[in-house]
């Protein structure tokens, strides 16, 4: 098990392939918590209700392998679960529809702490959003890898160009022309999951 964590932002419109890619990435991590109200992860163990989620996180902290989809009732409860998860070392945390929790102007303390200090307990993170501009600057600035599927909104393309430069192309041409399941990645290659490197090489 790696002693380094990684923070990944995955951006793409509905149906572009971001959840499909995330499911492939999960196979590289033995211990996974998913905040998932999209019901995208049918193969995960599903735990519903705040109290049951808390109990399952505590139990999982002693297990070597698990993939658990946590479904509390409210976003505040989800944030409370993240505060508990941050005490569990060597895990991957997947946050589906990250815009439910963050925006360009809002970054809850629990998520900010995970981003900045998750490395101390080797807590890797994946944040999924439909649009780049839905994400807080601190999140994208601290992402080791940013992956974008098809994008067409001018503001999102401009935002991505600040990080990805020529990778998204002049005026975002490359990002606009991406077909379903194809993506562009930017960041530290050493921190990118193996499946991301493999998919990029085959595109």
C-alpha positions as CSV (number, residue, x, y, z in Angstrom):
1,X,0.0,0.0,0.0
2,X,1.4,3.4,-1.0
3,X,2.5,5.8,1.7
4,X,1.7,8.8,-0.5
5,X,-1.7,10.2,-1.0
6,X,-3.0,11.8,-4.2
7,X,-5.8,14.4,-4.8
8,X,-7.6,14.1,-8.1
9,X,-10.3,16.4,-9.6
10,X,-12.3,14.9,-12.4
11,X,-14.5,17.2,-14.4
12,X,-17.0,16.3,-17.1
13,X,-20.6,16.7,-18.2
14,X,-23.2,14.0,-17.3
15,X,-22.6,10.9,-19.3
16,X,-19.0,11.9,-20.4
17,X,-17.4,9.0,-18.5
18,X,-16.1,10.5,-15.3
19,X,-17.8,8.0,-13.0
20,X,-16.8,5.1,-15.3
21,X,-13.1,6.2,-15.0
22,X,-13.5,6.5,-11.2
23,X,-14.8,3.0,-10.9
24,X,-11.6,1.8,-12.7
25,X,-9.4,3.8,-10.4
26,X,-11.1,2.3,-7.4
27,X,-9.6,-1.1,-8.2
28,X,-6.1,0.3,-7.4
29,X,-7.1,1.1,-3.8
30,X,-8.0,-1.6,-1.2
31,X,-9.8,0.8,1.2
32,X,-12.4,3.1,-0.3
33,X,-15.2,5.3,1.1
34,X,-17.6,6.9,-1.4
35,X,-20.0,9.8,-0.7
36,X,-22.5,8.8,-3.3
37,X,-26.1,10.1,-3.7
38,X,-26.0,9.3,-7.5
39,X,-26.1,5.5,-6.9
40,X,-23.4,5.1,-9.5
41,X,-21.4,2.4,-7.5
42,X,-23.7,-0.6,-7.5
43,X,-20.8,-3.0,-6.6
44,X,-19.9,-1.1,-3.4
45,X,-21.3,-2.1,-0.1
46,X,-24.1,0.4,0.5
47,X,-24.7,1.9,3.9
48,X,-27.6,4.3,4.5
49,X,-28.5,6.5,7.4
50,X,-26.1,8.6,9.4
51,X,-25.8,6.4,12.5
52,X,-25.2,3.3,10.4
53,X,-22.6,5.1,8.4
54,X,-20.7,6.2,11.5
55,X,-20.7,2.6,12.9
56,X,-19.5,1.2,9.5
57,X,-16.6,3.7,9.3
58,X,-15.5,2.8,12.8
59,X,-15.6,-0.9,11.9
60,X,-13.9,-0.4,8.5
61,X,-10.9,1.3,10.2
62,X,-9.8,-2.1,11.3
63,X,-10.3,-3.8,7.9
64,X,-7.7,-4.4,5.2
65,X,-10.1,-4.2,2.2
66,X,-13.5,-2.5,1.6
67,X,-15.4,-0.3,-0.8
68,X,-18.3,1.3,1.0
69,X,-20.9,3.7,-0.4
70,X,-22.0,6.0,2.4
71,X,-25.4,7.6,2.1
72,X,-26.5,10.0,4.9
73,X,-29.6,12.1,4.8
74,X,-28.1,15.6,4.5
75,X,-25.0,17.3,3.2
76,X,-24.2,18.4,6.8
77,X,-24.2,14.8,7.8
78,X,-21.9,13.9,4.9
79,X,-19.5,16.6,6.2
80,X,-19.7,15.1,9.7
81,X,-18.8,11.7,8.1
82,X,-15.8,13.3,6.5
83,X,-14.6,14.5,9.9
84,X,-14.6,10.9,11.1
85,X,-13.1,9.5,7.9
86,X,-10.1,11.9,8.3
87,X,-9.1,9.9,11.3
88,X,-8.8,6.7,9.2
89,X,-5.4,6.2,7.5
90,X,-4.6,4.7,4.1
91,X,-8.0,5.2,2.4
92,X,-9.4,6.7,-0.8
93,X,-12.3,9.1,-0.4
94,X,-14.5,9.6,-3.5
95,X,-16.9,12.6,-3.4
96,X,-19.5,12.3,-6.2
97,X,-21.2,15.6,-7.3
98,X,-18.7,17.6,-5.3
99,X,-20.7,20.8,-6.1
100,X,-23.2,19.6,-3.4
101,X,-20.5,20.6,-0.9
102,X,-18.1,23.1,-2.6
103,X,-18.4,26.0,-4.9
104,X,-16.1,28.7,-6.2
105,X,-16.9,30.6,-2.9
106,X,-17.4,27.8,-0.4
107,X,-15.1,25.1,0.9
108,X,-16.2,23.4,4.1
109,X,-13.5,23.1,6.8
110,X,-13.7,19.3,6.7
111,X,-12.8,19.2,3.0
112,X,-10.2,21.9,3.3
113,X,-8.5,19.9,6.0
114,X,-8.6,16.7,3.9
115,X,-7.0,18.5,0.9
116,X,-4.3,20.1,2.9
117,X,-3.4,17.5,5.5
118,X,-4.7,14.2,4.1
119,X,-1.1,13.4,3.2
120,X,-0.3,12.9,6.9
121,X,-2.6,9.9,7.1
122,X,-2.3,9.0,3.4
123,X,-5.9,9.8,2.6
124,X,-6.3,10.1,-1.2
125,X,-9.3,11.9,-2.6
126,X,-11.2,12.1,-5.8
127,X,-13.6,15.0,-6.4
128,X,-16.1,14.7,-9.3
129,X,-17.9,17.7,-10.8
130,X,-19.7,18.6,-14.0
131,X,-18.0,22.0,-14.4
132,X,-14.6,23.3,-13.6
133,X,-16.0,26.6,-12.2
134,X,-18.0,24.6,-9.6
135,X,-14.8,23.8,-7.8
136,X,-13.1,26.0,-5.2
137,X,-9.6,27.4,-6.2
138,X,-8.0,25.7,-3.2
139,X,-9.2,22.4,-4.4
140,X,-8.0,22.6,-8.0
141,X,-4.7,24.3,-6.9
142,X,-4.0,21.5,-4.5
143,X,-5.0,18.7,-6.9
144,X,-2.1,16.5,-7.9
145,X,-4.0,15.5,-11.1
146,X,-6.8,17.3,-12.9
147,X,-8.8,15.3,-15.5
148,X,-11.3,16.8,-17.8
149,X,-13.7,15.2,-20.2
150,X,-15.6,17.1,-22.8
151,X,-16.1,20.8,-21.9
152,X,-17.8,23.5,-23.9
153,X,-18.6,26.4,-21.6
154,X,-16.2,29.3,-22.2
155,X,-15.8,30.1,-18.5
156,X,-14.9,26.5,-17.7
157,X,-12.4,26.3,-20.6
158,X,-10.7,29.6,-19.4
159,X,-10.5,28.2,-15.9
160,X,-9.0,25.0,-17.1
161,X,-6.4,26.8,-19.3
162,X,-5.0,28.4,-16.1
163,X,-4.0,24.9,-14.9
164,X,-3.7,22.8,-18.1
165,X,-2.4,25.4,-20.6
166,X,-2.0,24.0,-24.1
167,X,-3.5,20.6,-23.1
168,X,-7.0,22.1,-23.5
169,X,-5.9,23.8,-26.7
170,X,-6.3,27.4,-28.0
171,X,-9.7,28.6,-26.9
172,X,-10.4,25.1,-25.5
173,X,-10.5,23.4,-29.0
174,X,-9.0,20.1,-27.7
175,X,-11.4,19.9,-24.7
176,X,-14.4,20.8,-26.9
177,X,-13.6,18.0,-29.4
178,X,-13.2,15.2,-26.8
179,X,-15.6,12.3,-27.6
180,X,-17.3,10.2,-24.9
181,X,-14.9,8.5,-22.5
182,X,-11.9,10.4,-23.7
183,X,-10.2,12.9,-21.5
184,X,-7.2,15.2,-21.0
185,X,-5.1,15.0,-17.8
186,X,-2.7,17.5,-16.2
187,X,-0.4,17.2,-13.2
188,X,2.1,14.9,-11.6
189,X,2.5,11.7,-13.6
190,X,3.9,10.0,-10.5
191,X,0.6,10.6,-8.7
192,X,-1.7,9.6,-11.5
193,X,-3.4,6.2,-11.1
194,X,-2.1,3.5,-13.4
195,X,-5.4,3.2,-15.3
196,X,-5.3,7.0,-16.2
197,X,-1.8,6.6,-17.7
198,X,-2.9,3.5,-19.6
199,X,-6.0,5.1,-21.0
200,X,-4.1,8.2,-22.0
201,X,-1.6,6.1,-23.9
202,X,-4.3,4.3,-25.8
203,X,-6.3,7.3,-26.8
